[in-house]
Every structure is written in C-alpha cells, then in structure tokens.
Amino acid sequence: MKAPVSSAAGMPPPAAPSQYNPNVQQNGAHPQRYPPPAAPASYGQPLQSQYNNMAPAAPPPAQQLTNQMSTMNLGSYASGPMQSPPPQTNSVAQQPFQPAPPPAMGQPMMPLGPQSPHMSPHMSAPQSPQANMPMAGPPMAGPPMAGPQMAGPPMAGPPMGGPPMSGMGRPFPGPLPPGPGGFQQPGPGPAGPTGYPQQAGQFGGHMAGPQPGMMGPQPGMVGPQPGMMGLQPGMVGPQPGMMGPQPGMPGAFPGSAGGLAGPPQKKLDPDSIPSTTQVIEDDQAKRGGQVYNTNIRGQVPRWSPLSSPYRTKVSHSNASPRFIRCTTYSLPCTADLAKQCQVPLAAIIKPFASVPKNETPLYVVNHGETGPIRCNRCKAYMCPYMQFIDGGRRFQCGFCNCVNEVPAFYFQHLDHMGRRVDFYERPELSLGSYEFSATLDYCRNNKVQNPPAYLFMIDVSYNNVKSGLVKLICDELKTLLDNLPCEDGSETSAIKVGFVTYNKVLHFYNVKSALAQPQMMVVSDTAEMFVPLLDGFLVNYQESRSVIYNLLDQIPDMFADSNESETVFVPVIQAGVEAFKAAECSGKLFIFHSSMPTAEAPGKLKNRDDKKLVNTDKEKTLFQPQKGVYEQLSKECVAQGCCVDLFLFPSQYVDVATMADVPSHTGGSVYKYNNFQVETDGEHFLTDLRKDVQKSIGFDAIMRVRTSTGFRATEFFGAIHMNNTTDIEMAAVDCDKALTVEFKHDDTLSEETGALMQCALLYTTINGQRRLRIHNLSLNCSLQLSELYKSCETDSLINFFAKSACRAILNQPLKNVREILVNQTAHMLSCYRKTAPPPLLPARSEPDRPWEEMCSI
Ligand SMILES: [Zn+2]
C-alpha cells in the first residue's frame, strides 16, 4: 500500500492497506457462475440441463410428435377463474402484528478549488472527446432474450393430418416464407384448404420449413382446428372459438378416425389478432382491485400476470404472487412425469417486491434474544406448515418431518381443530410472508450492523465534463439526496453518503459537517487502491448538507478545464469496497462512467469488438466477460455487501460484457446511454437515477430456498453469487430484482401432502437492522399431467426460458439457443396434446391462459 499522493494536513493516514482483504477468501471457489455444463440435453430429457452445453437435440421421431400433436386440443380446462370472490380487503394489520380474529385475518483533502492548499498536483485536467445519447438502459436483471423468437406465432396447433414430419430439430433456418407447407397438411386430411396460416419466421415459419405437413399423419385427428390453441399468432386473450369445444373434434379424441375435417383454413387476418395491450387493459378493468386470497394450496394466480400490479392481494399461508410465482402450481409426482412433459419446474422469487400502500406491509416478529424458531434438522423457519402435536408441546416440521420441542416461551394450547389458539395472533403461524428480527448470531462478525452507505463515483474525464453530464449529476444530487429511502416511520434516512470523482486518478472528498469547505485527497496509485480518509468520507447527508452542496457546486468547475480522457474502472470499485470495509458497513456504489478503462491500472481493457464474429460459433466470446481481476472483484464486493450500479455514457465501443460483470453478480443494475446529450437524454437518465436511488432495498443478503422432501432447488439465475450449492449471496437486493430457481426431483412427491417451499432471506435494512424475510408457498402434486397443465403460468415459464437462454449464450452459438427454445416449446406443446384428454376440455367462460398464451409465444 502506498501513501496518498497528497494528503491533507491532519488527515488520518491512509487507511488500512491490504487491497484484497483476506476476508474475501470465504468466497473461495466461486463455482458455477455461468454454470456451464451439464449433461448434453436431448429431447426426452428433462429440460433442466438443456442449455448447458448442448448441441441441438435430436428431433423426436416424427410419428411420435405427430401423434402427440393430434391430441392437443385446447379448449378449456376446468372452470373459470381461480380467484376467489373478493374477500374483504385486508385492512387488518398495521405493524406490529395485531391480534385479529379469524375472519379478519383470514381474508382478506483540501478545500476544493484550485486555491486549496491540499489540492493535489495530481489532479489533472480532462481531455478527450466523446459524446453521448441514451439507449436502452434497462437494468440487467431479467433481460430480455432473443426477442423476436418469443413473439412469433405459436407453433403448436397446426393442422394435423399431413405426412410425418421431421426436422423439428433442424438448425434454425430463419424465417421461412409464408404459404403452404409448414403447418398445413398436404396430406390426406379431408380438411380442405391449407392448414393454418403460415407465418413467416418465428416459430411458425420455423416449424414449417421444408417439411410439408410437418405434423404428420394424424390418425384420428384431422383437419385444422379452428380455435385450436396455438394457431393464432400473438394470441393471448380470449379467442373466439379458442376455448370452446372443438368443432368436429370432440369425440374424435384420440385417434378416432379421420374425416373430422375442420373448417377451411383462412389466411391469417392481422386485424383479428388480439391486441395484448387491449387484453391487459380489459383484464384490469374487469378485475382490478379484486382481492387475491392465497389461502389455497396450489392456487394458480393465472389472471394476475396481466394485471397483478393493480390488485390487492391478501397474503395468507402462501406468499403473494408478488413475491413468488411458479412455472406450475401442480408439480408432477415423479421425475419421470417431469421428464415426459418437459415443463421446467421453477419458481421466480422477488423477495423484496414492492407492496402497494393499500396493502399491509410485512409484519416483523421479534422473539428477542431467542431468535426465530426453527426446525432442528432442516433449519426451516416457523411457518404455517409446521404441525403442532402433543398438546402443543411439540411441532412436526412440514419440510423434513422432524419432530421438535416447542420452547417454553412459545408454548400455546391447541384448539379442537389441533390449531394453536394464538394462530391468528402470530404472523409466522398464519401468513405466507413475514419477517423475523435477527439476533447477533445472524450478523456479520456477530456485531450490530451499521447502516449502509451510498457512494457516488463520478467520472470527470473530458467527455463527461464536456457533455454537461458532470454538472447534471451534481445538480441532481442536491435534491435527490433529500429523498434517500428511509424506514417507515423515520423522517430522515440513516444511509450515509460519500463522493468520489475520478479519471485516471481518484479524488476523495472530506465532507464532514464541521468543515467550512470540503477537502479533496487524491490517490494516483491505482494499483493498490485504498481510501485515504475515514472520518468525514461517509456522512449523514442532513448533517453535512452545506458542505456537500458546496462540493457539488464546485466539482463541475474544478474539472472544467481538464483534458484528461483516460479512465480507470476497477480501482474505482475497489475504492468503494475499501471504504465500506473501513466503515464496517455494506452499501451501494453509483458509478457514472463514460469510456473504456484504458489507463494503466488493474482491469484495463482493450477493444475486443469484432463484427466478423457475429453469427459464427465464436460469437459467444463477445458476450463473455473478461475474467481475472473482474471476477475477483465481484467476490470482494459480495463479501463486503457492496452492490454496484453502473451508469454508462459511451460514445464509442465499451466492453459492457466485462464492465457489467460486477453489477450482475452483486445485485446491481446497468444503465447505458449511448452518445449522451444533456438536452435530449438528460431527463431519461435522471428518471432512471431517481428511481434507482430511491427504491427500497436490503443489503448484505443471503438467501436459501428450502423445500419439502422429494424435490430441491438445483439451479439459480439472477444477479447473484453462489459460493456453494445452496446459499444465494447478494450484495444487495432491491424491489425489482428477481431470482429464478429451478427444481428437480429427489424422490416421489405425494399428492396428499403436496410440496412446500420456503425462501428465507437474511439481510440488513437501510437502518442497519438485521432481518430475516420469509416467504412460504405450498404447491399441489399430481400424477396427472393434465393437472400440471392446468396449473402452468406462462409468464413464469417465459421468465425461466429467458434467463436460461441468457446464460446459455455465453457458452454456445445464438442459433443453437434459439433452436433449443423452439424445440423445447414444441415438445412441451406436443406432450400437452398427447396427455390432455378431451374430457378436460369442456366449454369455459374464459380462456385458459397458460397454454393458450404458451402457444402464442
Ligand atoms: Zn425440518
């Protein structure tokens, strides 16, 4: 470690040296980051590993597929909407948990400026041109993937009756011409005209391809089924004919003789395709404000994907779909069934999802020094799935069946139903989601945690100054910092703030409230980054407001004449980690950066853009981050609870794959504004920044998903870090971050007991309290795949496929990934046809969204 180049008189000596704290070791291995490999997948295998390392799977035998398709009817599933009649809105509780009677609960340095004596000689002036314009900028979490593929017309429900088809697994051929072929049945089918309208490209065209009559001979089934699922591209909402009985179809299933020709097919009329927006709006108008009751095991929030943000949900024994959604709410009992249907078994967990103001916030349960009550064996937390026995003296764990003693302080008698008489007084016994106050055992180093800090790190190289960005940021921070998130009830935020500016050197600012002027300290040795001051670096905004104002006023002027264009990047993040380490807190870095870090320093990057690689097998290398120092840095950040949000303002190529690596492993976000110009893009950026700074968030989080016996979580997707196979580490988790967890069978599941999952998130609040947030969910299990199909949720499926595809593109060519998606979807749908028997298809009053939507992917 080196001494600061210049140090303000009276400044504490450079803080602790070690740039890489040994602490970090705890992160050791860092196994599966972009978990590659797994078994090559092929059809007939469970989806789970499909993306890992695989070559396009072989297509299923044509005949088989054909037959499967033939039984894929659509129509309707059981009855109407799942939601229960609007129970009264839960107005029950206000924290803390109020006992409520069953009915109620149940439902419902140096002075700045040149004159500064301490001003470092190292401060150089910026230079180098580059301009800027916003572009996209979505946070990294949950990125879209292969856009167009998802939008195409469905590939399922083609006319049956053609000759066998093959080629499902062919290489992605690209859009195919519309017209005959494809889904039509040239074959025998009496069905008249061509099959379903062809759509070029997407799944339709894709499937269509050269194989006429791809769906193969359909014994028994015949012509096109109007209204058959999947035939309408883009179909989402109610489709006339879609759910009703199939003309000509009914008794024909399966395999009844041909001759059931459907009505003639027509060319697709684009005007008849329902508008997704319209369907959503109609759904909101119809159901908005209804209360969603989560008291039923395996209940599918199938209507809510469209309008969930507008609904009130009552959390009751199961977590609200705001927090957890599953790809299906009825798991197949056996691994064989799961393999057969190929529907991924996964949960999308958004542990910090925002709860609207008109809903009850999560209750916080405090058992004092005892801490939360847990199962002795599997460590699951007390929840509605624990069965009290032996007069209330013991409880049996719903997850591992272990029988545990009830601590004396927690004892309560049981009523005639075997339920504790304080059932409705304790959130952990009656609700799906709640929090526990954590004891010191759950704190880092067994010490009370400090409130987190927000560190603003502004690139003051030539470009950013020239474009006016630096001034824009400084002006905005003056008001934005008044709105830092605070715990309900408190007027001011406990979050500390700090400021750094940098180009190829870093400038730290002392903004202690006692100072008349802020002081700057410059560190030019970026090889071993350290923070040159402790006291006065991270401060309370309210207390230091005038000094901070002064600083924010001065920064744009200080660098106005700088012509320094080179920047560093890794040292900036290291400085943040070191600052949090020294202050013994977690926190978030807001980095406003413009260019490739080409200055001589750790993490220096080169332009590795190569357009020649696009559409080749090596294209994936463009998406792969550079490892080495960046990978190590991610681990250090997670170990310290340092989340990184990156705002990029490039005017030319930047290696986003590498620079976004740290944010995408620390629960951070990346925003990118190409060729940024204050006049045109300023408001866009400020809107993003305000939202990002103010959102609710938890720090230094570690999460585990426990399941009842028979299945377990095996794969995890999200802006996370995994040090072992079970603990999900996130430097921070905010209200927009979701994590996708995939499950696999260990054993046979029971229809009777169903399947349970519990997501426990240990985190530090913005006040520095350590808490455990618990979300519980119970699912059905069935030996009938028809039950699974009824309980599928399309949005969750798409989320799963998108995330797994995003991961897959790092390891294999895009064309393979597209192909896998298409094949996967084809197989799910064909299996659906094969296994959903006609009796499941009575007329219904409303569309069965899961699979109908599925077909519109
Ligand atoms: Zn247990």
Residues whose N, C-alpha, C, O or C-beta is under 5 A from the ligand:
A	BS01	ZN	C375 R377 C378 K379 A380 C397 F399 C400 N401 C402
